[in-house]
Amino acid sequence: MLMNLQALKKKLTFRGYAAGGAEARFICPFCDGKGFGPDKRGHLYVNVNTGNFFCHRCNTKGYKEFLEQYLGISLSLNVPDNKEDLSISLGSVDIVTQGLLKDLVDKVKPLSDEGLRYLASRGLTEEQIKGYQFVELTSISNRVCLPLIYNNELVAFQCRSYAHEEPKYLFQPRHTKIKNILFQYDSAKYYSTTYLVEGIFDAMSIGFNAMAIFGHYLANTQLEALIKTNISNIIVVLDRDTEGDSIKMATKLTNYFNTAGYLTWANIPKEFKDIDEIHHAYGREGVETVLNTQIKYV
């Protein structure tokens, strides 16, 4: 059983991770009552696997069950994921790809503890892990795999290593033309304001009105798909090191949409390299603050 860190973050102030991600740091709720004064730095360390906790300031320690009772929440994270839960359509993809995808679906297996731990450490909630239908595949090890749905059809799986293996990302089937699709297109196309980001976790950090373009340039096929929507305001939110590409892309998009803008990184602390890292540190509220204050229109 793994920890539902999102439930804990709603009750305590999160201050980051320690021990290589094995522990989450929070403002300690016990320090003040024990005569140490309010904790301002985050001395309460909670093991992300067991829920055992220890405050390095007031020395309070205990088990997950005590935290659950003290805070009035459940910290258990259970995701019964399997191929029977994977609702997909192979639709109009070519015959060869249909065969490859059917073979991959047969290789779907539930998330391992390691895979679930990785997704939880990325800040995904139990509802997101279920809703996005994350799985693993028997044909490749140590990777969480996301079904990529485009125009309501399964077109591929994107698999992310959780064991520091290279390459970090693999696409299955391997011949997938990833620049022909947009992640979350089926939801984001209905919003009047839509964000373009580089990767899937960036998109998840913003919400269903964000599309991942799988890189830092927009392919013509992706642009054509965007033009067919009713989007009026489009905002480019690429990584810090590709802000120049954000400006060029936003400028080009002004030819097709009412307004276009981009995220400027000048006033954002340099330790953050993408929007997902901001979400990891400050949650959805932090992401919304950045998007409300650091967008520049062209």
Sequence and secondary structure as in RCSB ss.txt:
>XXXX:A:sequence
MLMNLQALKKKLTFRGYAAGGAEARFICPFCDGKGFGPDKRGHLYVNVNTGNFFCHRCNTKGYKEFLEQYLGISL
SLNVPDNKEDLSISLGSVDIVTQGLLKDLVDKVKPLSDEGLRYLASRGLTEEQIKGYQFVELTSISNRVCLPLIY
NNELVAFQCRSYAHEEPKYLFQPRHTKIKNILFQYDSAKYYSTTYLVEGIFDAMSIGFNAMAIFGHYLANTQLEA
LIKTNISNIIVVLDRDTEGDSIKMATKLTNYFNTAGYLTWANIPKEFKDIDEIHHAYGREGVETVLNTQIKYV
>XXXX:A:secstr
 EE HHHHHHHS EEEEEGGGTEEEE  SSTGGGTS    S  EEEETTT  EEETTT  EE HHHHHHHHT   
EE     GGG     TTS HHHHHHHHHHHHTEE   HHHHHHHHHTT  HHHHHHTT BEETTSSSEEEEEEEE
TTEEEEEEEEESSS SSSEEEESTT  GGG  BTHHHHTTSSEEEEESSHHHHHHH TTEEE SSSS  HHHHHH
HHTS   EEEEE  GGGHHHHHHHHHHHTTTSSEEEEE  TTS TT  SHHHHHHHHHHHHHHHHHHHSEEE 
